[in-house]
Amino acid sequence: MARMVAEAEQRGANAIIAMRFDTSAIGQNWTEVCAYGTAVFAIPLSQNEPGATGQSIYLTNSGDGAARLKP
């Protein structure tokens, strides 16, 4: 997960959506674990914008905006 977050940040993302884990067995003694998601730059909506949520209203009122959405 740390590598996924680092890769997203390198690409300018401040959030990861639809994050998933995938596992598979390789032989009897090995397991592969893969974490993946979609890196996005999220911009919170203010109170009067359609689709605004309590979290986005809080973030826009806090003055820090999208910077607070870091994964």
Secondary structure, DSSP 8 states (H G I E B T S, - for coil): -HHHHHHHHHTT-SEEEEEEEEEEEETTTEEEEEEEEEEE------TTSTT--HHHHHHHHTT-GGGGG--
